[in-house]
Amino acid sequence: MKKKVIGAVLILGSLVFGAESLERFQRTNDHLAKTGIRSTRAAIQTGYIEKLDSVISLYSSGDSTKEHMLFNSLGQIIERHRYNRIENEWFEVEKREFRYDQSGNTIEETGSEWKEASNAMELAWKTEYLYDGFGNQISRIDYNRTNNEWVGNIKEIQTFDAQNRVFTWSSYGFVNDRWYANYKSEFTYDHSGRDSVRINYDFDTMLWKEYNKLVYEYSLDGTFETMTAFQNRSDSWELSYRRTTEYNSAGKEMSSAFYYFTLDGALSPESRTEYLYDEKGN
């Protein structure tokens, strides 16, 4: 298959695009941000882009590792390959493949790893995602590859309120061919949409049991936040610890402090961290 450069030229660390490739670059960079991968621009500065029909390839190289990412015409990653350098030769050690729904949400990610025993890349794990009609991720299921079969590992379920905010999150483990409940959290929010109360649960035999509660309070101007944690002891909430955070008018964190509550309910300071910024906010 003939390779063709798509108007991307490296000049002294800067990148010049044609109109079509700039639009595709922007779509790709938006998708990278959603998937937690470093920006396309940073990667391009140490690599190059090429076009294989409708697929974009992005190469990023370092001294000992490099990555090769394939994108479709929508700027979505469809393959990601990682290589290690051993004695001046590159060897593939990991491959990831991605599938999407019509809304652009990732619905499956599959990972393969290099296995010395077989001297080949082998399927190792996969993750499946489900979404509601608003695009909220309501389910994530992780599988491991064992004896040529997919075996459940971890499942996470989320529900959302009318404002599309997380209302409950729960986690399950897979043992003896069955899913078992592990943890759950319930969230409530204040009138500004900020965290108000979070209650965490353990699964005890057949029931969810509260084990701690986090309560958030804010100053009127939003520059001071207090989070107080309570522990459930014999079905009674007891003060456990407190964290305070102070922000400047630009919303940057200026200080944070951590306290424990003593048996008589008094606050005992544990640690404090302060932050300084230059005139540019760095």
N, C-alpha and C positions, 0 to 999 in steps of 0.2 A: 504494500500500500504506500502510495507516494506521500511524503511528508511535506507540509507547506507552512512556512512562517506566516503568522496572521497580523503583520503590521506592528509587532512589538519589537522595539529596538532598545538595547541597553546602551546608555550614553552617560559615562561618569556617574553611575549609580542612579540615574533617573530613568524614567520609562516613558517612551513616546508611543501613543496609541492612535490608530485610525478610529473613525467614528464607530464602526461596527464592533471592533475589538474592545473599545472603551466601554460600550454598553454591556458587553458580555463580561468584561472585567468587573464592572460594578455589581452585576448580578452574582458573580462568583464570590466577590468579597463579602456581600451580604450573607450569602449562604455559609461562608467560612465562619463568620461571626456567630451565627446560630449554632454551629456545630463545635464551637470552641477551638477551632484551629487558627493558628496565627494568621495575620493578614496576608492576602495575596501579594500586596506590594512588597512586604518584607521578604517574602519568599522569592519573588521575581528578581529582586536586587541581587540575589546570589544564584540565580538559575536562568531559565528561559521558558518561553511558551511556544508550543507548536500546535498545529491543527491536523488531526487525523479525521478527515471527513467532518462529521458534526461533533467530534470529541476534542476537547481542549486538554492538553497535557501540561502539567506544571511540574518543573523539576526544581528541587531545592537541595543543595549539596553543602556538606560540611567536611571537616577533616576525617572523621571516622564514621559518620552516618549520612545518609541522604534519603530523600523521599521523592516519589513519583506519584502524582495525583492526576487522575483522569476525571474530566468534567463533561457533562452533556451540554447541549446547546442552551439549556436553561441556567447554566452555571451551577448545577448540582453535582456534588462529588459522586462518582459511581464506582471508582476504585482508588485505593490508597495503598501504595507499596512502600515498605521501609527496608533499607539495605544497610548492612554494616560492612566496613572495610577491614579485611583481614589480609595482611601481607600484600598490600597494594592491589587487592582484588575485591570487587563488590559482590556480596552475597545477599540474596533476599532472605529476610528473617520474619517478615510479617506482611500479610495482605488483608485489607478490609474491603468489603463490597457493600454497597448501599442501594436500597430500593425506596421509592417514594410513591405517595398517592397523588391523585390529580390536583390536590391543593398544595403540593410541595412538601408535605410532612414526611419525615423519615418513618417508614413502616418496618424496615428490617435492616439490620447491620450484621454482617457475617465476618468472622475473623478466622484466618488460617495462619499457622505458625510452622516454622521449619523444624522438622524432627530428624535428629541424627540417626535414630534407629532405622527409619525408612529412607533416609537421605532424600527427603522430598517435603514439599509443603503439604500440610494436612489441615482439614477443618478442625477448629479448636473450640469455638464458641459462636453463639449468635444471640441477638437481642431483637425482640419483636415489640412494636409500639401500636397502640390503638388511640383514637382521638374521638371526641364528641363532635357534634355538628358545628360547634364554635371554634374548632381547632385546638381545644384543650387536650393535653395528653392525659388520658384516663387510665392507661395501663402500660406497664413495661414488664416484660418477662425475659429473664436471662437464662440461657441454656448452655450446658457444656456438652462437648462431643465425647461420648464414651462408647467403646465397642461398636463404632459405626452407627450409633443412634444418638438422637438429641435427648438429653436428660435435663429436666428442670433444675434450676439452681436458686434463683431469687425472683419473686414477683412483687411488684409494687402497684397499688391501686390508688387512684385519686378521684375525689368528687369535688364539684365546684358549686359555688353559690350563684345567685342570680346576676352578680356582677363579674362572673368568671374568675373569682378568686378561689384559691384552694380552700375547701371546707374540711375535708378529711384526707389523710394520707395513711395507708396501711402497707405493711411489709409481711411477706410470707416466705418460708423456706420449704424446700422439697426434700422429703425423707420417705423412703420405702414406697415410692410411686404415688405419694400424696402431698398436697400442699398443706402446710400447717401455719397458722397465724403466729406472728412474732410480736410486732409492734404496731401501734396506731397513734396518730396525732389528730386533734381537732383544733381548728383555728377560728377565732372571731376577730373582728376588726372594728376600729372606731369610725366616727363619721367622716374622717379624712382618708379612710382606707388603710390606715396603719395597723400593725399588729396590736391587738388588745389583750387577748388571752389565748394561750396555747396549753392544751391539756394532753399529756402523753400517757399512753396505756401500754401495759404488758398483757399478753394473753395468758391467763391462768386457768388451766384445765379446759373449761368450756366457756369462759367469760372474759371479756376485756376488763382489766382492772387498772384504775388510775394509779400512777406511781409518782408523777410530779406535775406541777402546774407553773407556767411562766406568765406573769402579769406585767404588762407594759404601761408606763405612764409618761406623759410628755408635757413640757412647759408650753405656755400659750404661744410663745414665739418659735417653738420647735427647735430651740438650740440646746435643750437638755432632755435626755431620755433616761428613764430608770426601768430596769428589768428586775423584778423580784421573783425568786424561785421558791416554791413550796414543795415539800416532800410529803407524800401520803403515808402516815404511820397509824396503823390500826383504824383506818377509815377517818382519819382526822388530818387536816392540812397543817403542817408545821413549817415555820420559816426556815429556809435552808441557806440561801446566799443572795447577794444583790450585786448587780453591775450597773454603774452609771456611765453615761457617755455625754460629753459636751461637744457641741459643734459651733463653728463660727457662722457669720451671716451668709457665707457662700455655701454652707452645708458641709464643709470639710471637718473631719473629726479633729478636735483639739486635744482632748484628753479622755481617758477611760480609767475607771477604778473598779476594783473587785473587793467585795467584803463577804465575810462569813457571819452568820448569826450564831451567837453563843447560846447555851442552854437557857439562859434567862432572857433571851430575845434581844440582847444588845448587839450592835454592829461592831465587828472586829475587822479592821482594814487588813487586806492581804497583799494587794499590789496596786500600782498606779502607773500609767503610761501617758506621756505628754508628747505632742507632735508640733513641729515648727515648720513653716512654709516660707518660701521666698516670695518676692513681690509678684511673681507669675503664678503663684499657687502650687508650686512644686514642693 
